Amino acid sequence: MSTGADGPGPVAHGTTRDATHDATHDATQGATQDATRAARSPAASPWERVRRWPWWAHVLLLYVASRAFAAAVFVWTSGVQEANLWTDAHPDYQPFVALMYDGSWYRQVAEQGYPSELPRGADGLVQQNAWAFFPLFPMLVRGLMELTGGTWVVLAPTVALLLGAGAALVVHQAVVHGAPRAVAARPGLPLATVALVCAFPTSAVLQVAYTESLALLLVASALLLLVRRRYAWTALVVLALGLTRAVALPMAAVVVVHLAVRWWRTRRGEDDLRPAGTAGLAALAVWAGVSGFAWPAVCGWRTGVPDGYLQTQEAWRGVREVVPFSGWGYVPQFWLGDRGPWLTVAGFLLVAAVLLVPAAWRLGPELHTWGAAYVVYILAVIEPGSSLARFLLLAFPLGAVTAGVVTRPAWARRVWFGAVLALMLGLQVLWIRQMWEFNPGGDWPP
């Protein structure tokens, strides 16, 4: 497996690359010095000074502001929360975001590990158990608990919050390096993408004891490393992703497309993909597929039940079977009656439209493929329900598509972006208030 881009080829190529690097370095250094002088200038307004901060400061400022907004909504919602399975009535912020819903399952994994045998009911069917929850996030928190003496309630949301900050930074760079045409067409697209990810209705989970922060960081990192041809690091990140969420399989499709694009560009004389590089990328695609089955294999090995993970997943379903796309037949009809199939088709067409508009094709092939492959994958493997909106958070390239739909004139671009941002923030308030508050009389998980 190649550890980076294939060999540099002729000396002249390397010379050009060095010259380009020097020119880029000089330009960047000069721009940084100009920005520093302008920021220190007495005539510069506070807004101008903030605008001239480095990109990472903008990303972190945006992330902190969005998390403070979500935290305020969580606190408001906890004020009306009744006593439930996990917390007392009106819990404080940290227990509310650390223990509710799946947070307690991850806490169980961190504090007790996984059962050696699958629990079964009187009917012999596997019951809900910790094997449905992947280990990397809770084991990371457990390590910090042992190192610091801190508790799950304090450390789990804190770790998720910090991982989310890292994810926001990497998402920005993934758009910069993975979608140059889109960035050229829509100035400010990387930061706009981060803003839409942070405002996404379910982005509140970036600060709760869930795996979304870590998964988003790993997905964005894998795409960035692949685009930059750091293939060995990509393999490591994809393995970590396979131990975080059941979403590593679509990454295999991204690697295949990356390989196909490099092969085609080599035929046109625009790349230099050699046989060793081809074999390495093919091995990386296979590795991504293996990573997608790593945790189910561990579950089967530890419990002695080869399909133990599948049986565990079935315990959460209304119909105890996992057949690709089958849930889209009975679930929409259960919720919406005769309108269900028609609304399902309309939803599929809307998703297809987002993936096919010009703004989507302006993305690089890796980001575009991830958006399409991931959406198709989750539609195939999940039972559609209240968690679907949360799963869509990992399809962050669709945020770049949304922000890039309108490119000019500038005022129209700003109006479009502002309207989408306001809509998402409003839906985020609605999601926290309606989904995170648990109704002891019966409720659906977020």
N, C-alpha and C positions, 0 to 999 in steps of 0.2 A: 504493500500500500504506500503510495507516494506521500511524503510528508509536506509537500508544498507544490508549487507550480513546477512543471517539467523544466528540464535543463535550459539555460539561457540561450544556447545556440551560438551564433557567430559573435566575435568580439565587438563588432560594430553595434550589435543590438544592445550589449551591455553598456557601451559608451553612450548611446542615445538615452538609455534608461537613467544613467548617472547624471547626464546633463539635464534631463527632465526633472529628476529628483532635486538637483541643485536649484533649478529655476523655481520649482514649487516651494522649496525651503526658503529661498530668498524672498519670494512673493509673500509667503505666509508670515515670515519674520517682519517684513516691512509693514504688512497690514496690521500685525499685532502692535508694532511700535506706534503706528498712526492712531490705532484705536486707543492705546494707552494715553498718548498725548491729548487726544480729543476728550477722553473721559476725564482727564485731570484739568482740562481747560475750564476756567471760571465761567465761560460763556455757555458751556454745555448744560442743558436742562437735565433734571433727574431722569426723565424718560430716555433722553439720548444716552446718558451714562449707562442705564440698564441695557439698552439696545446694544451697546458696544461690549458688554460682558462676553466672555467666551461661551461657546455653544453649550458646554456641559453645565455652566452656571444657569443658563436659561432653562435647560431641561430639569435641573434639580429644583429651581424656583417654581416651575410649573407643577412638578410632582408634589412638592410640599404643600402648595396652595390647594391642589385637588384633594390631597389626603386630609387636610384640615377641614375642607368642605364636607367630605364624607364622614369624618369623625363627628362633626357637629350634628349631622343627620342621624348617626348611630346613637349619640347621646339623647337626642330628641326621641328617638324610637324606644330606647331603653326605658324612658320615663313612663311608657304605657305598657311595657312588657309585664305580663302576669307571671307568677311562679310557674315553673315548667320542669321538664326532665333534667335540665342542666344548671339552671340558675334560680336564685330567689326572685321575687318580684322586684322590678325596678333595679336591675343590677348595675354596677359601675361599668365604665367603658371596657376595661380590660377583660373581665369575665364574659362580658357580652360578646366580644369579638374572638375570644379564645376558646369558649366551651360550647357555643351553640352549634347544633346540627353536626356536620362532619368533624368539627373541631374536637369534639369529645372522642370520636373514633381515632383520630390522629394522636390525641393524648393517651389513649389506651395503648396504641402501638409504642409510643415513646416510653411509657412507664412500665408496661407489662410485656411488650413484644407480641408475637403472633402465637395462636394456639397450635399445638402439635397435631391436633385432630380437628376435623371440621365438625362443628356442632350440628346436630340433626334433630328435627322435631319428631313427634310421635308418628308422623306419616313417612319417616325415613328421608325426607328432603332436607337438603342443607339449608340452615338458617343464616340470617345476616350475621357476618362476622368480620374481623379485622383484616382478613386476607384481601378484601376488596380495595384496601387503601395502601397505596404504594409507599415504600419505606424511606426514601431519601430525605424528604422534608422532616418527618418526625425523628429520624435518627440524627439528623443535623441538630435539631433542637435538643434532643437528649444529650448529645455530646456537650453542648453548651451548659445544660443543666448540671451535668456532672462536674464540668470545669469551673463553673461560677457559683454553684449552689442555688441558682435561681429556680423559679417555678415555671411550669408550663404557661400559666396565666400571664406571666410577665414576658417570658422569652419568646413564646410562639408568635404572638402578634408583632413583636419587635423585629424578629428575624424576617417575617413575611414583609414587613414594611421596608426593611433595608434591601431585601432581595428585589422588591418592586422598584426601588430607586435604581438599582443596577440594571434591571430590565428596561427601564425608561431610557437610560443612557445607551444601551446596546440597540434598542429599537431605532433610536435616532441614527446611529452609525450604520445600521443595516439598511436603512433607506438611503443614506448618503452614498454608500458603496454599491448597493444592490439595485438602485433605481435611478441612475444618472439622467436618463432621458426624462423621466417624470419630474425630477428635481429641476432640470433646465426649463421645463414647460411651466412649472408652478413654483415660483420662488418661495422659500421658506417651508417647503413640503416636509422635511424631516421633523421640524419642531411642530408643525401642524398635525402630523401623524401622532406624535407623542401626546399632544393635547387631546385628540379624539380618543386615543387609548385610555388616557386618564379620566376622560369624561364619560366613557362608555358606561351604559347603565349598570353593568355588573362589575365594573372596575373596583367597586368597594371591597371586593374579596382580596385585593392586593394588600390589605392591611389586617386581614383576619387570619386565623389559624388554618388556612387552606393551602393547597399546593400551587395555586395559580401564579403567584409571584415567581416561584422557582421555575415552574414550567415555562412561563413567558420569557424569563431570562435565558433558559437553555434553548428554547426554540429560536429566539432572535440571535443568540450566540452561534448556534449551528449554521444558520443561514449566512451570517456575517463571515464566519470562518470558511464556509464553502465558497462564497463569492471571492474571498481573498486567497483561495486555494491553499488553505492551511488544513490539509486533509487529515493528518494524524490527530490534530486537536479536534477536528470535526467528529472523528470517530469516538473520541473520549466523551465529548459533550452529548452525542447521540446515545451512548450507553447510559449516561447519567439521566437523560430524558426518559429512557426506557424504565428506569427505576423511580421515576417521579410521577408520571401519568401514562395512561395507555394511549400515547399519541406518537410513538416513535415510527410506526409503520409508514405514515404518509411521507416521512422524511426520505424514505427509500425512493419514492417517485421523484422527489426534488433532485436527488443525486443522479438518477437516470437521465432526467432532462438536462442537468448540468453537463453530464457526459456527452449527450447527444449534441448539445450546442457547441461544445468544444470540438467535437469530431467534425461537425459541419464547418465551423470556422477554420479548422485546420485544412480541410479540403479547399477552401477558398483562399488559403495563404494568409489568414488573419490570426492564426494561433499555431502552436507547435506541440500538439498532443502526440506523444510518442507511445509505442506499445506498452511500455512499463506504466505510463500514466493511465492508459486505458484500463489495464488490469487492476491498477490500484483503485480507480473509481468504481469499477465493477465490484471489487471486493468491498468497498465502502457501502455500496447499495445493498449488498447481501448482509453486511454488518448491521445496517439500519433495520433490515427485516428481522434479523436475529434479536436485536435489542428490543424490538416490539413484542417478542415472545419470551423475553428473559424472565419477567416477573411471573407470568403464568407457569413457566417451567419450574421456577423456584418453589412456587406454591405446590405444584404437583409432587415435587421431590420431597419437600418437608412433611407434607400431610399423607403421602402415600396414595393420593387420589390423582391420577394424571390430569383429569379435567376439573380439578377442585376449584380453580379460579373461575372457570366458566359456570360451574354450579353455584358458586358464591354470587356471581353477578346475577344469575337467574333469580336469586332470593329477593332482589330488589324490583323485579319486574311484575307487572300485572299478569302477564302470561309467561309461565316458566319455560321459556325457550329463547335462544339467541339465534335468530335467523336474520341475515342482512336485509335491511329496509322493511322488515315485517311490521314493525311498530307503527309505521305510517299508514297502515290500513285500518287498524282498530282504535288507536289512540285519538286521532282527530275526530273520528265519528263519535267516540265516547264523550268528548268535550263539546263538540259543535253540532252533533246530529248530522242531518243530511247535507249541511253546508260544509262539513269537515273535508271531504275529498276535494271539493272545488277550491276551498281556501288553501289546502295543502298544495295543490297544483299551482295556484297563484304565488304562494311562497317560494316554491321551487323556481318558477319563472323569474321572480324578483332576484333571487340569488344568482341565477344564471346571467341576468342582465348586468349585475354588479361585476361579475367576472369577465364580461365580454365588452364592456364599454371601452372607448379609446383610452381612458385613464388607466384601465387595468393593463392594457397591452403596452403602455409606456413603462410599466414596471419591468425590472429585469426578470429573466426567465425563472430564476430561483424563487423570488418573492411571489411572482404570479402563480407559479406551480404550487407553492405551499398553500396559498389562499384557496386554490381550487381543490387540491388533493385533501387538505384537512377538512374542508367543508363536506366534501363527498364522503370522507371517511366517517365523520361523526354522524352524518345522516344515515350511514349504513349500519353502524354498530350500536347506537343508543336507542333506547325507547323514548320517543319524544315526550318531553314533559317540562317541568318547571326549571330544570337545570340546564336546558339547552342554551339559554341566553348566556349563562356563565361560561359554557364551553366555547362559545363564539369569541370570547376575549382573546384566545390564542391566535385567531385569524387576523393578526394586526395589519398585514398588508392591505386588508380591505379598508382600513382607516386611511391609508395613503390613497387608495382609489377614491374614497369619498371626498377627501380634501382636494384631490386633483381633478375632479369632474369639471369644475369651472376654473379656467386658467386666465381668462382676460375678458373684459377689462379689469383693472385692479379693483375697482369699487364693487363690481359684481362678485369677484372672488371673495372679497371681505364679507359681503352680505351673505353669500352662501355659507361660508365657513362659520360666521357668527350665528346664523340660524340653526345649523346642524349642531354646533356646540351647545347652544341654549336648549335645544330639544333633548340632547343626550343628558345634560345635567338635570333637567326636569325629570326625565325617565329614571335617572339614578336615584333621585329622592324618592320617587314612587317605588322603585325596586326595593330599596332598604326598608321603607315604611311598610310595604305590603308583604315582602318576602322574608325579611330577616326577623320580623316580629312573629313569634310562635304563638299559635292559637291552641291551647291545650285541648280544646274540643275536637281538633282535627285540622291538619294543615299539610302543605306540600313543601318539601325542602327546597332551598334556593339553589 
